[in-house]
Each structure stands twice: as structure tokens, then as C-alpha cells.
Amino acid sequence: MNKDILALWTSHFSIGKSTLTLEKPEEILDNKPISIFSIAKANNLKEVYLVENNFSGFIEAYKNSKDNNIQLKFGLKLVICNNIEDKSKESENTESKVIIWMKNSAGYSNLIKIYSKAACDGFYYYPRLDWALLQSMFTDNLFLSIPSYSSFLHNNLLKRMECVPDFGKIKPNIMVSNMSLPFDFLIKEAHTSYAKNNNLDVIEVHPIYFYGPKQLDSYLCYKAIHNRGQFSNIKIDHHGSSEFCWEEYLKK
């Protein structure tokens, strides 16, 4: 296992994103749902970096990680726009995503407040926050990451969007991935260049949404259902890699 590549886990609590669960560890079987903690226990993992787009599974993740002596690192992936007061179609062109991590137990309270603000005042089809609010609500108990995909750099480069970040005094790290997608080198170049120009750390990550090749078909069906697509066309742009799984991570 390459310790230099960080595994980023996502569970089924992030609706439409993953087929992995947060249930108690048990034997891994091909014909049953597989828990992130089953994988962690079977591979003697000491920590799990869990990235979700809501808090629905946090309590279950916290309890099962504690019961199995696995350190939980929880990050909330959130949509950031220019202004949450602008609830128009045009505002979608300013959207990108960030990951906000809890550093400690006090960070839980801070992150709950941020998510509540995004889910109540900023809601526009889904929770949103803007850069000004992120700066005003950010604390020393939190840490910010720019994800390898769906970042402002990714969206501006490949989708011709107009995402203009304003980190203020927040100093994020920049994530990169190599998932055998044809545009990976473009995103990696943009991310590493931005990091170098702004004196930011770069970290290589591997997002994980299912267990292995045997679960690929069920994962694609799950994605298709949530995107009103079909198995032959899941209706997700650029979804052309089968490497978003644990077994591919092990090969790296």
C-alpha cells in the first residue's frame, strides 16, 4: 500500500455517490453491502478519512470507528458560490466544491453551524455557502482542502465556469488524483501550478466509492438510478473510470 496516496472514503449516506456503508465490521462478501469499517478492519487501517456531503452518517461512523479503535477523520464536502443570496440559474456558474475537515471535537460544533447555514439560508436545490461566509465562520478547529475534482480550477478549466475563490486568511491544501481519466493531467497541472504560486501543500488522494471490480456493475446501476439514467448511460459527464474503488487503491 502506498502511504503517500491518501484514501478518501465516501459512504451511501452521500446519496447517489457510493455503495459502501458505515455499518459494523463483518465478513466481506460479494453479494452483500460492504462497510467501510469492514474494509478498514480487514486491512488493519488505523484511520479513515471520510468525506460526505451531509451529516446523516456521522454518528454511526463515529460510534463504529471508536468501537474498533479506528481514528475517524471527517470532512464535509460543500458547494461554494459567490453569493448565497443570489438564487438564480446564473449563480450556478460560480459554484465549486471544497472539503472542510474537523481538526478536533470542537470542530464538530463549528462545522455543524456552517452546514446549517448552507442548508437553511444558502439552500438552492442543495446546501450552498459563499466565500465571505466561509471566511467569517471558519475557525482554527477546521481545515480546508480543495478536492481533486469539482474544484474551482476543475470547473473553470473543463466547464468554462466563472468560479473566483476568496480564501482570505484560510490556507487550504490542494488535492490531486490519477484515476486514469483523460483529463487528469490537465487538472493535476492546474492544481499543482496554483499550489506552487500560492505556497500551498499538494496531496495525492484516491477517492473510494465501492469495493472492487466485482462491485462495479452494481455501483454503476446505483449511479444510474440516482441520475435518472440507464446502465448503458448513467448520465454523468466524464464518468469514464472504474478505479474509484479500494482494490484499485491497493494496486497503487
N, C-alpha and C positions, 0 to 999 in steps of 0.2 A: 504494500500500500504506500502510495506517495504522500508523505506527510506534508509536502509543500502545496498540495492541492486540497482546498477545504471543501468538504461535502456540505451542501446546503439542502436540508430536507424540507419537504412540504407535505402536509397530510390532507386527507379528504375533507377536513374542516374548511380548507380553502376551496370552496365549491367549484368543481369543474377543472381543478388543477392537478390533483393527484389521486391515485388509488390506494396509497398507503394509509394506514390507520395509526392511532395513538393508543391502542389497547395494550393490555399487559403482555409481556413476552410469552410466546408459546412456540411450539414447533412450526417451522416454516414449511408450508405445503403449497403445491402449485394450484390446488383447486379451492383455496380459501384466501380471504383477505389477509394481507401481511402487514404486521405492525412495524413501525419504525423501531420500536423498542425490542422487538424480536430480532431484527437485524443487528441492532446495537449489541444486544446480549450475546448473540451467536458469534459476533466478531470482536468481543471484548473492547468495545468502544467506551471510553471514559467520559465523553461529552458528545452532545448532539446540538448542532446549530439548526434550529427550527425556524423557518421563515413562513409566516402565514399572513393572509390579508384581513384577518379578524381575530378576535379573542375567544371564539367559541370553544376551541380545544385546549386553551391554556391550562385550565385546572386539571384536566385529565393528563396532559403532558407533564405538568409539574409533579403530580402525585406519582405517576409511574416512573418518572426519572428518579425521584427521591427514593422510592421503594427499591430501585435496582442500582443505586449508587452511581447514577449517570448524571453528570452535570448538564443542566439544560441551559442553553444559550438561546433566548427567544428574541426574534426580530419581527417587527411589523412592517410589511410592505404596503406602502401607501401612495396614492396618486397625489401629485403636487401640481397645481396650476398657478397661473399668475395672480388670480383674484377669485376667491370663492364667492364673492357677491355677484360675479358675472356668470349666470347660469344660462348661457346661450350655446348654440352649436359652435360658434366661433371660438369659445373658450376651450373646447376640446383640443384645439390645435396647439395649446400651450401646455398640455399635460405630459408628464413623465412620472416615473416612479422612483422612490427611494426606499431604503430599508433602515428602520430606526431600531436599534438594539438596546435592551436593558443592560446596564453595567452591574446593577445590584438590585436589592429588593425595593429600595426607594424609587428606582427607575420604573417599577410596575405602576405606581401611582401616577408618575409623570406621563407615562405612555398611555395610560387609560384616559387621562384628561385630553391628550392630543387626539386619540381616536374618537372620543366622544364629540369633540369639536368638529372633526371631519365628518362624522356620521350624522350629526344633527345640523349644525349651521352650514356645513360645507357640502351636504349631500346633493348630488346631481347625477342620478342613475346609480351612483356608488359614492362612498365616502371620499371627500377631497379636502386637501389643505392647500394653503398658498405659502409662498416663501416667507412672507412677512410674519405670518402666524407661526411657521416652523421656527423661525429665529426667536420670536418672543416667548414661545413655550418650551424651547429646548433647554435642558439642564445638564449639569456635569454628571448626572446619573445615566445619561443616554449617550449613544454613539451612532454616527450616521455612516451608511455605506451607499455608494452608487452602484446599482446592480449591473451585471454584465449585459443583460437585455432589458429593454423598455426604459433605459435611462434617457436623459435629455440629449446626450450625444448620439445614442442609437436612433432616437426618434427624429432628430434634426437631419441626420445623415441619410437614413433609409426611407423615412416617411415624409421628408420635406416639411416638418413641423416647425413651430417657432417657440421652442422652449428656451427661456432665458433664466438660468438659475441665479439665485442670490443667496449664497451661504452665510453671508455676514461673517461672524467670528467662528462659525462651525467649520471644523476641518474634517471632512469625510475621508474614507479610503475609497479607492476606485477598484471595482471588481472586473476581471476579465475571465473568459471561458473559451475552451476549444471543444466544441461539441460536433465537429465535422459539418457545420453549416457553411454554405458557400460564401457567406458574408462575414464569417468570424474574424478573418484577418483585417477587414475594414474597421470593425468595431474595436478590436484589440488595439489597432494602431491609433484610433481616435482617443480611446481611453488612456493608453499609456502616454500619448503626447500631452493630453490635458493634465494628467497627473504630474508629469515632468515639469510642465510650465507653471504649475501651481504648487509645487513641492508637496505632493500628496503621495501616500503609500499606495502601491498596487498589490492586489492579492488575487491569485488564481483560484477560481471556485468551480465546482461541478454540481449544478442543480440536479436533485433526485426526486422523481415523481412516481416511479414504480420500481419493482424489484429487479427484473431481468428480462431477457428476450422472450421467455415463455409467457410473460405477462403483457407483452407489447400489444397484442390484439385486443385484450380486454381494456387496456389503457386507452387505445385509440377509439374503441366503442364508447367508452365513458366520456372522452373529449367530444366526440361527435354528438352525443345526446345533449350535452350542455351547450353546444353551439348550433343546435338545430340542423346538424349536418347528417351525413351518412358515413358508413365505414370507408367507402371509397373516396369520400370528400368531406373531411371533418370541418371545413370552412374556417381554417385558421391560417392566415398568411405566414409563409416561411416555416411552417411546421414540417421540416424535412429531415429530421434526425431521430434515430432510435437509441441514442446514447444517454438520454436523461434517466438513467437507472443505476442502481447500486452495483450491479455486476460489471457494467462498463467502467464505473469509477475504480473498481478494484484492478482492472487491466492497466489503468493509468498510474 
